[in-house]
């Protein structure tokens, strides 16, 4: 038997960034055969701390320190408990624009309570907007990357789709948690077509002035969360790049982080 000085290098002896993974082609997801490393995926979708929302006023747009050890985010509106303002002055100056959304959010919370009770009695699926918003803020790295790719923000502010399209996030929700499935850029009328309620809701989010996102859990439109998303900072626009395999990177990334945190070397996809 021929011998060699070169010995097999098991994954556990290498830095996790160099761990390789292979995904065969999948007709259902549309993924092509792909081989890469854990580090490549993490670099494509860099980690970010949980999102602390900026000031809701379009005239301000100030953002809080995003570091996890930094100060707490800006205070929320006492009425709806959803949007944030950096100061009482900004809240007062924005009230004319926020008033309609504030009332809608309060009504939505009330409707959700009744819907949750009914879902429990009927043993059907339910998830609140608060839970979806929590997932959004805690997974802002994946959300950011998907928005840049679907709206083609890497083409620049004036040549991308953010004024005319929304980003719809398809999520799978089960007893294990919430999982990113896909994201698509769809024309604004996708949200308003055939629904006066959705049209009224969308108008409060200043379409054409903000990036609009929609989170769709298990395909149930009645449980949808609609929100706005902050633009990249001015200094970030020039660094945005197209990622042809962004769906795959956003899907695989959570499994890689789970494996790293657990001290493992293999992915369970």
ZIDA-V477078 format. One record per residue. SS is DSSP state (alpha for helix, beta for strand, coil for the rest). PHI is phi in degrees with one decimal (NA if undefined). Layout:
SS/PHI + SS/PHI
//
This chain:
coil/NA + coil/-72.8 + coil/-110.9 + coil/-148.5 + coil/-76.5 + coil/-78.6 + coil/-103.3 + coil/-64.6 + coil/-104.1 + coil/-65.4 + alpha/-54.6 + alpha/-65.9 + alpha/-94.0 + coil/-105.9 + coil/-59.5 + alpha/-60.0 + alpha/-61.1 + alpha/-89.0 + coil/-59.5 + beta/-100.2 + beta/-140.7 + beta/-131.3 + beta/-121.0 + coil/-71.1 + coil/-61.5 + beta/-133.7 + coil/-65.4 + coil/-66.2 + coil/-89.9 + coil/83.7 + beta/-71.3 + coil/-88.1 + coil/-54.3 + beta/-148.9 + beta/-129.2 + beta/-157.3 + beta/-119.8 + alpha/-59.5 + alpha/-61.2 + alpha/-61.5 + alpha/-66.4 + alpha/-63.0 + alpha/-67.7 + alpha/-70.4 + coil/-123.3 + coil/-62.7 + coil/-67.7 + coil/-135.9 + coil/-68.3 + coil/-53.9 + coil/-66.6 + coil/-110.3 + coil/-65.6 + coil/-80.1 + coil/-64.0 + coil/-69.4 + coil/-66.2 + coil/-65.1 + coil/-77.8 + coil/-114.5 + coil/74.2 + coil/-61.7 + coil/-118.9 + coil/-78.7 + coil/-58.9 + coil/-90.9 + coil/-65.2 + coil/-60.9 + coil/-91.0 + coil/-77.8 + coil/-68.2 + coil/-65.0 + coil/-67.1 + coil/-66.7 + beta/-61.5 + beta/-92.0 + coil/-59.5 + coil/-69.7 + coil/-76.2 + coil/-95.8 + coil/69.4 + coil/-116.2 + coil/-87.1 + beta/-118.1 + beta/-135.5 + coil/-80.2 + coil/-156.7 + alpha/-64.4 + alpha/-63.1 + alpha/-66.4 + alpha/-64.5 + alpha/-64.7 + alpha/-69.8 + alpha/-97.2 + alpha/-59.5 + alpha/-59.2 + alpha/-77.7 + alpha/-86.3 + alpha/-52.8 + alpha/-64.6 + alpha/-66.0 + alpha/-60.8 + alpha/-62.6 + alpha/-63.6 + alpha/-65.9 + alpha/-63.6 + alpha/-64.3 + alpha/-63.7 + alpha/-63.0 + alpha/-64.5 + alpha/-65.1 + alpha/-63.9 + alpha/-60.9 + alpha/-66.9 + alpha/-65.9 + alpha/-66.8 + alpha/-61.5 + alpha/-63.2 + alpha/-63.0 + alpha/-67.3 + alpha/-67.2 + alpha/-89.8 + coil/57.2 + coil/-117.2 + coil/-71.0 + coil/-151.6 + coil/-146.7 + coil/-83.3 + alpha/-60.6 + alpha/-62.8 + alpha/-68.2 + alpha/-65.9 + alpha/-66.6 + alpha/-63.3 + alpha/-61.6 + alpha/-56.7 + alpha/-67.9 + alpha/-77.9 + coil/-119.3 + alpha/-63.9 + alpha/-63.9 + alpha/-67.1 + alpha/-61.5 + alpha/-55.7 + alpha/-63.5 + alpha/-64.9 + alpha/-65.9 + alpha/-58.1 + alpha/-77.4 + alpha/-69.3 + coil/-89.4 + coil/56.1 + alpha/-65.0 + alpha/-65.9 + alpha/-86.1 + coil/105.3 + coil/-58.2 + coil/-88.9 + coil/-124.7 + coil/-107.8 + coil/-101.1 + coil/-65.6 + coil/-77.0 + coil/-114.3 + beta/-129.4 + beta/-111.6 + beta/-107.3 + beta/-101.4 + beta/-96.6 + beta/-92.9 + beta/-119.6 + beta/-104.4 + beta/-120.3 + beta/-145.8 + coil/-66.6 + coil/-91.5 + beta/134.3 + beta/-112.1 + beta/-127.7 + beta/-69.6 + beta/-109.6 + beta/-164.6 + beta/-143.3 + beta/-136.3 + beta/-92.8 + beta/-127.2 + beta/-56.7 + coil/-56.1 + alpha/-71.4 + alpha/-59.9 + alpha/-78.9 + alpha/-98.3 + coil/-60.9 + coil/76.0 + coil/-140.6 + alpha/-67.7 + alpha/-64.5 + alpha/-65.6 + alpha/-62.8 + alpha/-65.3 + alpha/-64.4 + alpha/-60.9 + alpha/-60.4 + coil/-78.2 + coil/-100.0 + coil/55.5 + beta/-60.7 + coil/90.8 + coil/-116.1 + beta/-133.5 + beta/-78.6 + beta/-107.2 + beta/-124.3 + beta/-136.1 + beta/-111.4 + beta/-112.5 + beta/-85.7 + coil/53.7 + coil/72.6 + coil/-92.8 + alpha/-63.3 + alpha/-67.8 + alpha/-105.5 + coil/-62.1 + beta/-106.4 + beta/-109.9 + beta/-153.3 + beta/-106.9 + beta/-128.9 + coil/-72.8 + coil/-68.7 + coil/-58.7 + coil/-65.5 + alpha/-53.6 + alpha/-75.8 + alpha/-89.9 + alpha/-56.5 + alpha/-65.6 + alpha/-92.2 + coil/-72.8 + coil/-132.4 + coil/-72.3 + coil/-127.9 + coil/-64.7 + coil/-112.1 + alpha/-62.3 + alpha/-61.3 + alpha/-64.6 + alpha/-62.7 + alpha/-67.9 + alpha/-77.3 + alpha/-81.6 + alpha/-52.5 + alpha/-59.1 + alpha/-67.1 + alpha/-65.1 + alpha/-62.0 + alpha/-64.2 + alpha/-66.7 + alpha/-64.7 + alpha/-63.7 + coil/-88.1 + coil/74.6 + coil/-92.4 + coil/-124.4 + coil/-129.1 + coil/-97.8 + coil/-113.7 + coil/-107.5
//
